[in-house]
Amino acid sequence: MSFASMTSADFNQNPSKAKKAANEGPLVIAEHGEASYVLVRYDDFKDHWRKSKSLYDALNNKGSEFDDDFTPERVSFEGRDVEF
């Protein structure tokens, strides 16, 4: 998920532009060059930040951008000497 950014002066001058940007994804509002606030749609806030999830629910999130199956490489122990 990418974050758009806007200065607090731009936000104060054009809040409708900020709302349009927040429709695409979270909008970081910066004051004096440092991130201070995040503007998100209320539905996104409810879905991701407000509701606590169990570990199972978090890992089973079907809307995640990381839905690719994890396929680790096979490890071979051939040629390794083991001493006890």
Secondary structure, 3 states (H helix, E strand, C coil): CCCEEEEHHHHHHCHHHHHHHHHHCCEEEEECCEEEEEECCHHHHHHHHHCCCCHHHHHCCCCCCCCCCCCCCCCCCCCCCCCC
